[in-house]
Amino acid sequence: MGIETVLFKSEEKKSAKEIADILRQIADKIESGSMTLMQNGNETILDFPQNMILEMKVEEEQGRKLKKSFEIELEWTPGETRKGSATIL
């Protein structure tokens, strides 16, 4: 396995509407092919290829309280293209 470096991380409590608005903005940026993330004066620029791997995962964790999570991950190798599709129902 290679070495993983976190280039950007953000975790904030938001309303469902705020999250939906952010996801729409992200979707538009993915479709346009580029997105810039800013945090503490640092910029992270993402150039999206036409084809990527889309991973969606739902987890449930039982501790003192039941906690659920829904994760969306995009993965790509610069310069490499992949084919495949999934359907959201």
Backbone as CSV, one residue per row, in Angstrom:
resi,resn,N_x,N_y,N_z,CA_x,CA_y,CA_z,C_x,C_y,C_z
1,MET,0.838,-1.184,0.000,0.000,0.000,0.000,0.880,1.243,0.000
2,GLY,0.345,2.306,-0.583,1.092,3.550,-0.648,0.880,4.389,0.596
3,ILE,1.503,5.526,0.590,1.393,6.476,1.697,0.227,7.418,1.406
4,GLU,-0.668,7.559,2.365,-1.824,8.440,2.206,-1.555,9.764,2.910
5,THR,-1.822,10.859,2.211,-1.663,12.201,2.760,-2.997,12.919,2.674
6,VAL,-3.497,13.421,3.786,-4.757,14.171,3.787,-4.446,15.590,3.316
7,LEU,-5.049,15.989,2.197,-4.829,17.313,1.629,-5.852,18.323,2.118
8,PHE,-7.030,17.842,2.518,-8.104,18.721,2.973,-9.050,17.885,3.818
9,LYS,-9.521,18.447,4.933,-10.512,17.768,5.761,-11.386,18.821,6.407
10,SER,-12.691,18.580,6.382,-13.645,19.497,6.997,-14.757,18.679,7.621
11,GLU,-15.161,19.049,8.814,-16.266,18.376,9.486,-17.043,19.435,10.263
12,GLU,-18.253,19.718,9.831,-19.077,20.761,10.445,-20.517,20.284,10.557
13,LYS,-21.183,20.697,11.611,-22.601,20.394,11.756,-23.388,21.371,10.893
14,LYS,-24.264,20.842,10.034,-25.066,21.645,9.105,-26.483,21.092,9.079
15,SER,-27.424,21.930,8.647,-28.807,21.464,8.470,-28.876,20.617,7.202
16,ALA,-29.941,19.817,7.080,-30.125,18.995,5.884,-30.172,19.867,4.630
17,LYS,-30.820,21.033,4.703,-30.894,21.942,3.553,-29.509,22.471,3.180
18,GLU,-28.717,22.868,4.174,-27.365,23.365,3.900,-26.508,22.284,3.241
19,ILE,-26.644,21.056,3.727,-25.878,19.943,3.152,-26.295,19.697,1.711
20,ALA,-27.608,19.711,1.460,-28.107,19.510,0.090,-27.579,20.605,-0.838
21,ASP,-27.565,21.856,-0.367,-27.039,22.959,-1.177,-25.557,22.753,-1.495
22,ILE,-24.784,22.335,-0.506,-23.348,22.082,-0.713,-23.144,20.939,-1.702
23,LEU,-23.929,19.870,-1.565,-23.800,18.738,-2.490,-24.153,19.144,-3.915
24,ARG,-25.141,20.035,-4.085,-25.470,20.540,-5.433,-24.295,21.338,-6.010
25,GLN,-23.675,22.160,-5.172,-22.508,22.933,-5.630,-21.375,21.998,-6.027
26,ILE,-21.140,20.970,-5.218,-20.086,19.998,-5.523,-20.404,19.281,-6.837
27,ALA,-21.664,18.874,-7.019,-22.061,18.192,-8.259,-21.793,19.068,-9.480
28,ASP,-22.133,20.356,-9.375,-21.871,21.279,-10.484,-20.378,21.385,-10.777
29,LYS,-19.556,21.432,-9.735,-18.100,21.520,-9.922,-17.546,20.240,-10.541
30,ILE,-18.052,19.086,-10.106,-17.608,17.817,-10.699,-17.941,17.797,-12.183
31,GLU,-19.156,18.216,-12.507,-19.581,18.235,-13.918,-18.739,19.202,-14.748
32,SER,-18.331,20.323,-14.144,-17.507,21.295,-14.872,-16.054,20.820,-14.997
33,GLY,-15.649,19.868,-14.146,-14.311,19.291,-14.251,-13.282,19.820,-13.273
34,SER,-13.656,20.791,-12.424,-12.663,21.363,-11.510,-13.341,21.947,-10.274
35,MET,-12.654,21.860,-9.139,-13.155,22.434,-7.897,-11.964,22.892,-7.057
36,THR,-12.111,24.050,-6.421,-11.084,24.564,-5.521,-11.658,24.616,-4.111
37,LEU,-10.958,24.013,-3.169,-11.349,24.038,-1.759,-10.407,24.980,-1.020
38,MET,-10.967,25.859,-0.194,-10.160,26.817,0.575,-10.377,26.575,2.068
39,GLN,-9.286,26.621,2.823,-9.368,26.474,4.275,-8.124,27.089,4.892
40,ASN,-8.341,28.046,5.794,-7.229,28.715,6.485,-6.183,29.267,5.511
41,GLY,-6.647,29.820,4.401,-5.739,30.410,3.431,-5.050,29.405,2.522
42,ASN,-5.324,28.109,2.716,-4.725,27.072,1.875,-5.723,26.627,0.814
43,GLU,-5.237,26.432,-0.407,-6.053,26.009,-1.535,-5.741,24.578,-1.914
44,THR,-6.798,23.796,-2.167,-6.649,22.469,-2.731,-7.461,22.461,-4.020
45,ILE,-6.796,22.226,-5.140,-7.451,22.244,-6.448,-7.624,20.813,-6.929
46,LEU,-8.854,20.483,-7.324,-9.160,19.160,-7.847,-9.554,19.283,-9.310
47,ASP,-8.913,18.514,-10.163,-9.284,18.414,-11.570,-9.887,17.031,-11.759
48,PHE,-11.189,16.992,-12.081,-11.906,15.731,-12.194,-11.843,15.188,-13.619
49,PRO,-11.552,13.891,-13.775,-11.593,13.277,-15.105,-13.040,12.969,-15.501
50,GLN,-13.243,12.551,-16.723,-14.581,12.196,-17.204,-15.142,10.962,-16.500
51,ASN,-14.279,10.034,-16.124,-14.707,8.791,-15.479,-13.978,8.609,-14.160
52,MET,-14.734,8.259,-13.124,-14.176,8.031,-11.791,-14.884,6.838,-11.168
53,ILE,-14.369,6.371,-10.064,-15.043,5.340,-9.278,-15.875,6.055,-8.225
54,LEU,-17.149,5.712,-8.142,-18.048,6.261,-7.139,-18.305,5.171,-6.111
55,GLU,-17.967,5.445,-4.861,-18.207,4.508,-3.773,-19.186,5.151,-2.798
56,MET,-20.261,4.434,-2.488,-21.214,4.889,-1.485,-21.290,3.825,-0.406
57,LYS,-21.302,4.263,0.840,-21.288,3.317,1.948,-22.169,3.846,3.066
58,VAL,-22.994,2.963,3.626,-23.811,3.291,4.794,-23.329,2.406,5.932
59,GLU,-23.034,3.029,7.068,-22.546,2.290,8.233,-23.430,2.581,9.443
60,GLU,-23.426,1.631,10.351,-24.139,1.773,11.607,-23.168,1.369,12.712
61,GLU,-23.039,2.203,13.725,-22.114,1.926,14.821,-22.872,2.029,16.138
62,GLN,-22.822,0.942,16.919,-23.501,0.929,18.207,-22.484,1.122,19.315
63,GLY,-22.571,2.251,19.974,-21.769,2.526,21.155,-22.749,2.860,22.253
64,ARG,-22.489,3.937,22.996,-23.480,4.393,23.977,-24.754,4.819,23.267
65,LYS,-24.590,5.327,22.032,-25.717,5.699,21.185,-25.523,5.054,19.828
66,LEU,-26.640,4.831,19.128,-26.567,4.326,17.771,-26.186,5.479,16.844
67,LYS,-25.172,5.272,16.034,-24.693,6.299,15.116,-24.699,5.729,13.702
68,LYS,-25.247,6.492,12.759,-25.271,6.072,11.357,-24.473,7.064,10.527
69,SER,-23.910,6.576,9.439,-23.182,7.466,8.539,-23.416,7.039,7.100
70,PHE,-23.373,8.016,6.206,-23.490,7.808,4.765,-22.291,8.503,4.147
71,GLU,-21.435,7.738,3.517,-20.207,8.285,2.937,-20.259,8.184,1.417
72,ILE,-19.804,9.247,0.781,-19.677,9.279,-0.678,-18.206,9.537,-0.976
73,GLU,-17.623,8.677,-1.784,-16.204,8.830,-2.116,-16.022,8.728,-3.619
74,LEU,-15.242,9.639,-4.178,-14.852,9.580,-5.577,-13.375,9.224,-5.615
75,GLU,-13.011,8.340,-6.520,-11.613,7.922,-6.624,-11.203,7.873,-8.085
76,TRP,-9.998,8.338,-8.358,-9.480,8.275,-9.722,-7.964,8.295,-9.683
77,THR,-7.392,7.823,-10.758,-5.952,7.886,-10.955,-5.728,8.878,-12.083
78,PRO,-5.015,9.973,-11.831,-4.791,10.958,-12.890,-4.243,10.290,-14.154
79,GLY,-4.873,10.623,-15.281,-4.435,10.078,-16.563,-5.063,8.747,-16.927
80,GLU,-5.830,8.140,-16.024,-6.448,6.838,-16.273,-7.955,7.008,-16.395
81,THR,-8.595,6.279,-17.313,-10.047,6.332,-17.446,-10.644,4.970,-17.146
82,ARG,-11.865,4.960,-16.618,-12.567,3.713,-16.290,-13.992,3.814,-16.803
83,LYS,-14.599,2.654,-17.026,-15.986,2.609,-17.460,-16.796,1.840,-16.415
84,GLY,-18.072,2.162,-16.324,-18.966,1.489,-15.387,-20.040,2.449,-14.951
85,SER,-21.120,1.929,-14.399,-22.190,2.796,-13.965,-22.925,2.189,-12.790
86,ALA,-23.607,3.043,-12.054,-24.454,2.618,-10.942,-25.732,3.428,-11.025
87,THR,-26.762,2.931,-10.378,-28.036,3.609,-10.372,-28.418,3.976,-8.954
88,ILE,-28.877,5.190,-8.760,-29.389,5.616,-7.456,-30.898,5.468,-7.514
89,LEU,-31.457,4.684,-6.612,-32.900,4.431,-6.598,-33.576,5.247,-5.528
